[in-house]
């Protein structure tokens, strides 16, 4: 997946990812490193195939790889990470020139939508949102009792 490697190797992605790793180095709750990003991508891609959504694999992986890239800004200055993320992702997607303008807008919209479920979400936004939540294995997390997610939101059994 050439487009995904272009994203991963982009200097702004590398810099933002390093800042995120540093910001979360002592975090006891869910972290947002490559394991999480790839879990989201793989779950989303499996669901895409199972539900016959017809989305391109690279489109799904790009959205998943970029969806939390602005999280360090949320820790630094309170900027919601989806807002910070679309700015960072927009620059990376423009520079890598691997997606059409329509695909780029689909990815950016999905990043913006991935935090909350609501009516009228895009197909990729809903897929990213649901896969992001499904990627968490709360039932095995040592910090689960301290987590502020509601019991209904937590994954207390293995679903994927």
Beta strands, then each sheet from edge to edge (+ up, - down):
end
